[in-house]
Amino acid sequence: PRAAVAGAIGVLLLAASLTVGVFVPAAIQVPFDFTVAKLFVQDGSQQAELQSVLERFEADEQDAFVLLMHEEGDWFAPERLEALRGLQQRIEGIEIEPEHAPLTRSEGCQEEDTLTPRVFSQVASISSAQVFRRRGDTVQLEPLRQAEGYGAAARSRSELLGNPLFSKRMISLDGKSALLMARIRCGLHLDAVRSIYLDKLREATGQWLTQNPGIKPYFTGVPYIQNDIIQTM
């Protein structure tokens, strides 16, 4: 009957009016913030904790990290430190593609060495660490690796874990997890360019792993996180 149809239309119009009147004003008040902090960090205590960290440490978009977890032992043995040194040298040797070389001479990058065709301006791990050693009545800063190589595992453990710059930062307390940092060269931060060299870093690590089994790699840091978000989007 027409009365039933008219009643149904009236109910629908009333529901639509309530929807517009209630939800639209509420939706307008919703902050559409798609920054990394809002996407991945909740408000409240976690947001406050993030802010406290940022007050003490600068967010560096140049540093990529490779976390290497040893499944069969720790990183203090001389042969394992030598292996880690080999990975560091392999990454240090990654060269810039000729078409990207002009990017390293862009404005703001003049302070860096533009003659060295290397992708990463700095690569660091415990294999290249400088440690404090007592020499007679003095304490000197010396490379962990001497000319003849690395010392005994017990000595390396004591020197690395006893230094707050490395303990729980570049090496875990149990010695099974070591961190390698690779700082991307100034000018190579464009998403498409950066992605190429992050892949090269993965490839270099993958090739190294074929000669060093029993190690699990994890790639992290702001460059990798940004790259993964872009690919996901």
JOQUITA-V343763 format. One record per residue. N is the residue number from 1. RES is the residue in three letters. OMEGA is omega in whole degrees, 0 to 359 (999 if undefined). Layout:
N;RES;OMEGA  N;RES;OMEGA
//
This chain:
1;PRO;182  2;ARG;180  3;ALA;180  4;ALA;179  5;VAL;180  6;ALA;179  7;GLY;179  8;ALA;178  9;ILE;179  10;GLY;179  11;VAL;179  12;LEU;179  13;LEU;178  14;LEU;179  15;ALA;179  16;ALA;180  17;SER;178  18;LEU;180  19;THR;180  20;VAL;184  21;GLY;184  22;VAL;191  23;PHE;181  24;VAL;177  25;PRO;180  26;ALA;181  27;ALA;180  28;ILE;182  29;GLN;182  30;VAL;178  31;PRO;178  32;PHE;183  33;ASP;183  34;PHE;175  35;THR;181  36;VAL;182  37;ALA;182  38;LYS;181  39;LEU;190  40;PHE;179  41;VAL;181  42;GLN;175  43;ASP;177  44;GLY;187  45;SER;181  46;GLN;178  47;GLN;178  48;ALA;178  49;GLU;177  50;LEU;181  51;GLN;179  52;SER;177  53;VAL;181  54;LEU;177  55;GLU;182  56;ARG;183  57;PHE;176  58;GLU;176  59;ALA;185  60;ASP;181  61;GLU;182  62;GLN;189  63;ASP;172  64;ALA;184  65;PHE;173  66;VAL;177  67;LEU;184  68;LEU;182  69;MET;181  70;HIS;182  71;GLU;187  72;GLU;182  73;GLY;179  74;ASP;185  75;TRP;187  76;PHE;180  77;ALA;183  78;PRO;182  79;GLU;179  80;ARG;174  81;LEU;176  82;GLU;178  83;ALA;178  84;LEU;176  85;ARG;178  86;GLY;177  87;LEU;180  88;GLN;180  89;GLN;178  90;ARG;180  91;ILE;177  92;GLU;183  93;GLY;179  94;ILE;185  95;GLU;180  96;ILE;174  97;GLU;184  98;PRO;182  99;GLU;180  100;HIS;183  101;ALA;179  102;PRO;181  103;LEU;182  104;THR;178  105;ARG;180  106;SER;182  107;GLU;181  108;GLY;181  109;CYS;185  110;GLN;184  111;GLU;180  112;GLU;178  113;ASP;183  114;THR;182  115;LEU;181  116;THR;185  117;PRO;182  118;ARG;181  119;VAL;185  120;PHE;182  121;SER;179  122;GLN;175  123;VAL;185  124;ALA;173  125;SER;180  126;ILE;180  127;SER;179  128;SER;185  129;ALA;171  130;GLN;184  131;VAL;178  132;PHE;179  133;ARG;178  134;ARG;176  135;ARG;183  136;GLY;180  137;ASP;183  138;THR;175  139;VAL;184  140;GLN;175  141;LEU;185  142;GLU;175  143;PRO;176  144;LEU;179  145;ARG;176  146;GLN;182  147;ALA;181  148;GLU;179  149;GLY;180  150;TYR;180  151;GLY;181  152;ALA;182  153;ALA;181  154;ALA;180  155;ARG;179  156;SER;178  157;ARG;182  158;SER;183  159;GLU;182  160;LEU;181  161;LEU;177  162;GLY;180  163;ASN;183  164;PRO;177  165;LEU;183  166;PHE;182  167;SER;181  168;LYS;175  169;ARG;179  170;MET;179  171;ILE;179  172;SER;182  173;LEU;179  174;ASP;176  175;GLY;183  176;LYS;184  177;SER;179  178;ALA;183  179;LEU;174  180;LEU;181  181;MET;178  182;ALA;182  183;ARG;183  184;ILE;183  185;ARG;177  186;CYS;179  187;GLY;183  188;LEU;186  189;HIS;175  190;LEU;189  191;ASP;184  192;ALA;181  193;VAL;181  194;ARG;181  195;SER;180  196;ILE;186  197;TYR;172  198;LEU;176  199;ASP;178  200;LYS;177  201;LEU;176  202;ARG;182  203;GLU;180  204;ALA;179  205;THR;179  206;GLY;178  207;GLN;179  208;TRP;182  209;LEU;178  210;THR;178  211;GLN;182  212;ASN;181  213;PRO;178  214;GLY;181  215;ILE;177  216;LYS;179  217;PRO;173  218;TYR;183  219;PHE;183  220;THR;186  221;GLY;183  222;VAL;181  223;PRO;180  224;TYR;180  225;ILE;179  226;GLN;182  227;ASN;181  228;ASP;178  229;ILE;180  230;ILE;180  231;GLN;179  232;THR;179  233;MET;999
//
